[in-house]
Amino acid sequence: MSRRRRFRGRPVSGIVVIDKPAGGSSNDVLQRVKRLYGAAKAGHTGSLDPLATGVLPVCLGEATKLSQYLLDSDKSYRTVAKLGIRTNTGDAEGEVVKERPVAVTQSDLEPVLAKFRGPIEQIPSMFSALKHKGKPLYQYAREGIEIEREARKVNIYRLTLLEFRGDEMVLEVDCSKGTYIRTLVEDIGEMLGCGAHVADLRRLKAGPYEEEQSYTLEQLEEIRDGGGHVALDNILLAQDSAVSHWPSVLLGANSSHYVTQGQPVQVPRAPTSGFVRIYRSVEGEPNVFLGIGEIQDDGLVAPRRLVAQSNH
């Protein structure tokens, strides 16, 4: 008797921005999106803590090749910092390890917040997903093992106090990749002399993607129930939207051929350095996104991450 071939999913490619709910892991969300789309391949672009909600771009198919570039992108958050209480995890899900009275007025806050704007150093939390010898730090923490961590440089582009409620601050943060909001809140709390932890956290933006573009899992299910995979495919964002902030270079048929064979090509008026989006541009046809290139020292455009062609 012949064995039935296992269904490996549809070769659908593109990016859908999910509004992650509180409580679940980012991987739980990823697996639900993958099942809804019946996709062969899917990946997310940087985990959000179970406590956190908000923007979680999910890459499907060939778009997973671009997920690393979204991991490296800037992020924006809104957080509620609870003053006077420190927890072992730095957020509301942890155990209380210290309580102190809050003798802080609103006028005390701005001079402290000012010290956290611009380039700063952070020591990652033991409850972060940062890996040590292939294992996330939070796994060591759950076993009661403390790992020495080096301070990391991050950049806080904007840190704004939206509201102060005596023992709570509502903050908005624009920051570079690798910034830990829990660590930022804890460090601010220590400088205020009372300690603090994250009571609520929402990601507002990840790279070029904003919360206005996001769908809840329930909305995705409604779209699927109303129009099947076709309707879901219609809301996918194009793969090149992940790197829309980079300059683009247009290649003719010959240059496109060489690039797809992995060879660098000369492009008139190309940027002089950095990453670029590469498109095949032939008169009478729509431009086709080929992938990511990088300008070499000799000025040639070298392919770095090419994508197979699809409708998205």
C-alpha positions in Angstrom: 0.0 0.0 0.0 1.5 3.4 -1.0 2.0 5.9 1.8 0.1 9.1 1.6 2.3 12.1 1.0 2.3 14.4 4.0 0.8 17.8 3.3 3.6 20.3 3.6 1.7 23.5 3.3 1.1 26.2 0.6 4.1 28.0 -0.9 2.6 31.4 0.1 4.9 34.3 0.6 4.4 37.7 2.3 4.2 39.4 5.6 1.2 39.8 8.0 1.3 42.0 11.0 -0.3 40.4 14.1 -1.6 42.2 17.2 -0.3 39.7 19.7 -2.6 39.0 22.6 -1.4 39.0 26.2 -0.7 35.6 27.8 0.5 33.6 24.8 4.0 33.1 23.5 5.1 34.6 20.2 5.7 31.0 18.9 2.0 30.2 19.8 0.9 33.1 17.7 3.3 32.1 14.8 1.9 28.5 14.8 -1.7 29.7 14.7 -1.0 32.1 11.8 0.9 29.3 9.9 -2.1 27.0 10.3 -4.6 29.7 9.3 -2.7 30.3 6.1 -1.8 26.6 5.5 1.7 27.9 4.9 4.6 25.7 4.3 7.0 28.0 6.1 6.6 30.8 8.6 8.8 32.8 11.1 8.4 35.8 13.4 10.7 38.7 13.7 11.6 38.9 17.4 9.7 37.5 20.4 7.4 39.5 22.6 7.1 38.4 26.3 3.8 36.5 27.1 2.8 39.6 29.1 3.3 41.9 26.1 0.8 42.7 23.4 1.1 44.5 20.0 3.0 44.4 16.8 4.4 41.0 15.8 5.2 40.8 12.1 5.0 37.2 10.8 6.9 36.3 7.6 5.5 33.6 5.4 7.4 31.6 2.7 10.2 33.5 1.0 9.7 36.5 3.3 11.3 34.4 6.1 14.6 35.2 4.4 14.1 38.8 5.4 13.1 38.2 9.0 16.7 38.8 10.3 16.6 42.4 8.9 13.4 43.0 10.9 15.0 41.6 14.0 17.7 44.2 13.6 15.2 47.1 13.2 14.2 49.8 15.6 11.1 49.3 17.8 8.5 51.5 19.7 6.7 50.5 22.9 4.2 51.9 25.4 4.7 50.6 28.9 3.2 51.0 32.4 5.9 51.1 35.0 4.7 50.2 38.6 6.9 52.0 41.1 7.8 50.7 44.6 7.9 47.0 43.7 10.7 45.0 42.2 10.1 41.5 40.9 12.5 38.7 40.0 11.5 38.9 36.3 11.2 42.7 36.0 7.5 42.4 35.1 4.1 41.7 36.7 4.4 37.9 36.1 7.4 37.6 38.5 7.6 37.1 42.3 8.0 40.3 44.4 11.5 40.5 45.7 11.5 44.0 47.2 9.0 46.7 48.2 9.8 50.3 49.0 7.7 53.4 49.6 7.3 55.7 46.6 8.3 59.3 47.6 8.3 60.5 44.0 6.7 63.6 42.5 6.2 64.3 38.8 8.9 67.0 39.0 11.4 64.2 40.1 10.8 62.2 36.9 12.1 64.3 34.0 15.7 64.7 35.3 15.9 60.9 35.8 14.3 60.1 32.4 16.7 62.5 30.7 19.6 60.3 31.8 18.2 57.3 29.9 17.8 59.1 26.5 20.5 58.5 23.9 23.1 55.8 23.9 23.0 53.8 27.2 24.2 50.5 28.5 22.0 47.7 29.8 22.7 44.4 31.5 20.1 42.0 30.1 17.7 40.4 32.6 18.2 36.8 33.6 14.6 36.3 32.5 15.4 37.4 28.9 15.5 35.1 25.8 19.2 36.0 25.3 21.1 32.8 24.8 24.1 31.4 26.8 25.7 28.2 25.4 22.6 27.7 23.2 20.1 28.0 26.1 17.9 31.0 26.8 18.9 32.9 30.1 15.3 32.4 31.4 15.9 28.7 31.5 18.9 29.1 33.8 16.9 31.6 35.9 14.1 29.0 36.4 16.8 26.6 37.6 18.1 29.2 40.1 21.4 29.6 38.1 22.8 33.1 37.7 24.9 33.7 34.6 27.3 36.7 34.4 26.1 39.0 31.6 28.0 41.8 29.9 26.4 45.2 29.5 25.1 45.9 26.0 25.0 49.2 24.2 21.5 50.3 23.0 20.0 53.6 21.9 16.9 55.2 23.4 15.8 57.7 20.7 12.7 58.9 22.5 11.5 58.4 26.1 8.3 60.3 26.9 6.2 60.4 30.1 2.5 60.2 29.0 1.0 59.9 32.4 2.0 59.8 36.1 -0.4 58.3 38.6 1.5 58.4 41.9 2.9 54.9 41.8 2.6 54.3 38.1 4.2 55.9 35.0 3.0 55.5 31.5 6.0 55.8 29.1 6.5 55.6 25.4 9.9 54.5 24.1 11.5 54.5 20.7 14.6 52.4 20.8 17.2 50.4 18.9 17.2 46.6 18.5 18.1 44.6 21.6 16.6 47.1 24.1 15.0 45.5 27.1 12.1 47.6 28.3 12.0 45.6 31.6 15.6 46.5 32.2 15.0 50.1 31.3 12.0 50.3 33.7 14.0 48.6 36.5 17.0 50.9 36.0 14.7 54.0 36.1 13.1 52.7 39.3 16.4 52.2 41.0 17.5 55.8 40.0 14.2 57.0 41.5 15.1 55.1 44.7 12.0 53.0 44.9 12.4 50.3 42.3 9.9 49.4 39.5 8.7 46.7 37.3 6.7 46.5 34.0 3.0 46.2 34.7 1.9 46.4 31.1 3.8 46.4 27.8 2.6 47.0 24.2 4.8 47.1 21.1 3.5 49.9 18.9 6.0 49.5 16.0 8.6 47.1 14.7 10.7 48.4 11.8 8.3 49.8 9.2 5.2 48.1 10.7 2.8 49.9 12.9 -0.1 48.8 15.1 -2.6 50.3 12.6 -1.5 47.6 10.1 -2.1 44.8 12.5 -4.8 42.1 12.7 -5.8 40.1 15.7 -5.9 36.3 15.4 -9.7 36.5 15.7 -9.8 38.9 12.7 -7.7 36.6 10.7 -10.1 33.7 11.4 -13.0 35.9 10.3 -11.2 36.7 7.1 -10.5 33.1 6.4 -14.1 32.0 7.3 -15.4 34.7 4.9 -13.1 34.1 1.9 -10.7 31.3 2.5 -7.0 31.4 1.7 -7.6 33.9 -1.1 -8.9 36.5 1.3 -6.0 35.9 3.7 -3.5 36.2 0.9 -5.0 39.5 -0.2 -4.0 41.2 3.2 -0.4 40.1 3.0 2.1 42.8 2.7 4.8 42.5 0.0 8.1 41.0 1.0 10.1 44.1 0.1 8.0 46.1 2.7 10.4 44.6 5.3 13.2 46.7 3.9 11.3 49.6 2.4 13.6 52.1 4.2 16.6 51.0 2.1 17.4 52.5 -1.3 16.5 50.5 -4.3 18.5 49.6 -7.4 16.9 48.7 -10.7 18.5 46.1 -12.9 17.9 45.3 -16.6 17.4 41.7 -17.9 21.1 40.9 -18.2 22.2 42.3 -14.9 19.3 40.6 -13.2 20.4 37.3 -14.7 23.9 37.7 -13.3 22.7 38.7 -9.9 20.4 35.7 -9.6 23.4 33.6 -10.4 25.2 35.1 -7.4 27.4 37.5 -9.3 28.0 41.2 -8.4 27.0 43.7 -11.1 27.8 47.4 -12.0 24.8 49.7 -11.5 25.0 53.3 -12.7 24.1 55.9 -9.9 23.9 53.2 -7.3 24.5 54.2 -3.6 28.1 54.1 -2.5 27.7 51.8 0.5 25.2 49.7 2.6 22.3 47.4 1.8 19.9 48.0 -1.1 16.7 46.4 -2.5 17.3 44.8 -5.9 14.6 44.8 -8.6 14.4 43.4 -12.1 13.2 46.3 -14.2 12.3 45.6 -17.8 10.3 48.1 -19.9 6.7 47.1 -20.3 6.8 44.8 -17.2 6.2 45.4 -13.5 9.3 45.6 -11.4 10.1 42.4 -9.7 11.8 42.3 -6.2 14.8 40.0 -6.4 16.1 40.4 -2.9 18.8 42.2 -0.9 22.1 43.4 -2.2 25.1 45.2 -0.7 27.4 47.7 -2.2 31.0 46.3 -2.3 34.1 48.4 -1.8 34.6 48.4 -5.6 31.1 49.9 -6.1 29.5 46.7 -7.5 26.1 45.5 -6.2 26.5 42.0 -4.7 23.5 39.8 -4.0 23.2 38.9 -0.3 19.7 37.4 0.1 17.7 36.5 -2.9 14.0 35.5 -2.9 12.1 33.2 -5.2 9.3 34.9 -7.1 5.7 34.8 -6.0 2.6 37.0 -6.1 3.6 38.8 -2.9 
